[in-house]
Amino acid sequence: MNKKPGMGIPGFLFLMKIAAIIAAGGSGLRMGYSTPKTYLTFDSVPIIVHTLRIFQDSSLIDDIYLVVREKDREYAKNEIVEKYVLTKVGKIVAGGKERQDSVYQGLTCLTHEHEFVVIHDGARPFLEKELLEKTIRIAMKGGAAITGVPVKDTVKSINKLRMIKKTIDRQNLFLIQTPQVFKKDVIVKAYIAAYRDQYHGTDDSSLVERLGIPVRMVEGSYENIKITTPDDLMLAELIVQKRKSHTK
């Protein structure tokens, strides 16, 4: 178990565990494939392996719970986790109907030793370890932190007839990404409340926000894309080439 910086007393160290839930239960329909998108490859490696390696290589992450479709669990075990020696993946979990259901299944795997949980999309393989660890540290100070990038384009609100109602000030608007990091008790409480109230959010932080719990925004990276369409896969190859050229 790793020693990690504690909250409250500067320099104080205590033993705690941080878990990561990687949501990879989506289909490949928008890609035009019957195979889940996270098993598609770029740079000769499956997308999900690129993603899992980020968490495997971070000293702040103790355990990884990989959430996939029920019928993919054996494949994920043999062809992803074991083949690529992803030793931190402690359990491969069967996901639910929606992403929110899948994350909840991951939350049920957490133990009393886990103090914080990182939730990340399996189809976001370009997260940099530095951003991951920065988000974790900020969440440790306040209980919740998420990543996102400022909106670049002009945003307009329209009516049902697609007529413009108004132009929205984009100065304080962000496009939300993952990772999203929460104190375990906070996110579990938020999920329980969401199911009780039959609330379905588009991301995990929305479940926390509705309880009145503050969530800190951490500016992320425009390269931290979610691979959803064939165009995204082509962009992924370009990002890889760019990063390789910078390391030469």
N, C-alpha and C positions, 0 to 999 in steps of 0.2 A: 504494500500500500504506500502511496506516495505522500510525502510531506508537502503541504500546500499552504500558502499564506492565509492566515486567519483574518477574521473581520474584527474591527474594534480596536485591537491593541497592535500598533505598528511593530512589525518584526516578529510578532508571535506566530509560532508554527504549531499546527495541530494535525492529527491524522484524520483524513476524511476521504471519501471516494466520490468521484465524478463519473457519471454514466453518460453515454451517448446513445440516443435512439435514432437510427437511420431508417427513414421511411422510404422503402423501395418496392412498394406493393402495387404501383401503377401499371397499366397496360401499355402496349405500344401502338394503340389505335391511331393517335395523331401522327405517329411516325409512319403509319402505313404498314406496320408489321404486326404479326400475331405474337411475336416475342416481346416481353417487357422491355421497355427502352433502356433500362439500366444494364441489360446484358449485351447491348450493342457495343461495338468497340470503336475506339479511336486511339491512335498511337499504339495499335496492336494489343490493347488491354481493354477489358470491359469497363464501361463507365463506372459501375458500382465499385470496382476494384480501385480505380483512381480515387474515388470518394473515401472509401474505407481506409486507404493508406494514410490519408491526412490525419485521421483519428488514431490509427495505429502508431504513428510517429510522434504524436504529442505526449509529452510526459505528464500533462495534466489530466489525461483521460485514462481511467482505470478499466472500465468495462464498456463494451459495445453490444447493443442489442439490435440486430438486423431484422427488419420487418419486411416480409415478402408475402406473395400470394401463397395460400396453403399448398397448392400443387407444385410450387417452385422450391419448397423447403429443402428437399433432397438434393436438387440441382445446386442450390446456393451453398449447401454444405460441402458437396464434393468438388464442384467446379469453380467456386469462388473462395470460400473461407479456407478450405484445406489446400487447394491447389496453389493459392497465393500466400499461404502461411500467415493468415490474419489472426494472430493468437489472442487478441483482445476481444474477439467476437465470442461472447460467452453463451449466447443463445440466438437461434434463428426462430423468429416468432411469426405465426400466421396472422396476416393482417385482416382487416375488416372490409366492409363495403365501401366506406369513404376514408379519406386520409385521416380524418379525426378519429375514426374508429381504429385505424391501424396504429396511430400514435398511442391511443389509450391501451391497446394490447401491449405495447412496449412498456408503458408506465407500470403495468401490473407485474413486470419482472423485477422492478427495483427492490432493493432490500433496505433495511434500517441503516445500513452503512453508507448508503448514497445520500450525500448532502445536496448535490446539485445535479441537474440533468440538462444535457445539450440535445436539442432536437434539430435534425438536419435532413434535407432532401437528398435521397440517394442519387438523384440526377443533377446534383450540383458538384461536379468534380474539380472545380477550379478554386475552391476556397483555399486561401493561404493559411498556413499554420499560425502565422503571426496574428491574423485577424481572429481566428478561432480563439486563441489564448487571450487576446485583448478583451474579447466579448465575455469570456468566462470571468476574467478578473473584475470587469465592471459589474457583472451580475453578482459577484460575491460581495460587493459593497452595498448593493441596493436590493438584491433579491430577484431582479429580472432585467434582462438586456437582450435586444435584438439588433440585427444588422439590416441595413438598407442603403440605398443611394438616392441622392437628390433628383427630383424630376427635372429633366432637361427641356422637354417640350412644353409648349403652351397647353393648358388644360381647360376645356370648356364643358359646361353642363348643358345637356340638351333635354328636350321634352320627348313625348312619345312619337311625335311627327318628325323627330330629328332636327327640330329647329333650335338654334342656340338660345339658351336662357341667360347664361352669363359666362364670363371668363373668370376662372378661379386663380387667385394669387398662388403661384407655385413656390413662393419663397420658403414656405414651411412644409412642403409636400415631399414625401419620400416614397420610393418604390421598395417594398419590403422583401427581404430575402431570408434565408437561413444561413448560419445557425441562429437559433433562438435559445437562450439559456435562462433557466429558472431555478430558484430554490425548490427542491423536490416537493416540500409541503405546499408551496404556493401553486404549482402547476397541477398537482393531484387534486387539490381543493377546487381549482378552476374547472377541471374536467368533470368532477363530480357534480358541480353546480350546473354546468352546461347540459349534462344528460338529464338532470332533474328538471331543468327548465326547457328541455327540448330545443336547445340553442345549437346551431351549427355555424361555426366561424370559418373564415377563409384562411386563417392562420392561427397558430397556438396563442400568440400574444393577445388576440382579440378576446379569448376566453378569460385571460387574466385581467385585462383592462375593464371588462364589464363588472368585475368585483371591486373596482375602485383602487386597485393596486397599481402603483406607478411602474412604468416600464421605460427603461433608458434606451435611447436610440444610439447605435454605434455606426458611424459611417463606414460602409463596406466598399466593395469594388464592383465596377461595371463588368469586370471579367468573371465575376461569380454568377455566371448564367445558369439557368435551369434548362437542361437539354430536353426539349419537348417535341420539336419538329425537325424535319430533315435539314432545314436551314441552320438550326442550332448546332447540328452535328458538323456541318461544314465550318461554322464559326469556331467550333471546338478545335478543329484541326489547325485553324489559323492561330488560335491562342497558344496551342502547343508549339507551333513553329516560332512564334514570337518569343516565348519563354526560353526555348532552346537557344535562340540566337543571342539572348541576353546573358546566357551562362557561358558562352564561348569566350 
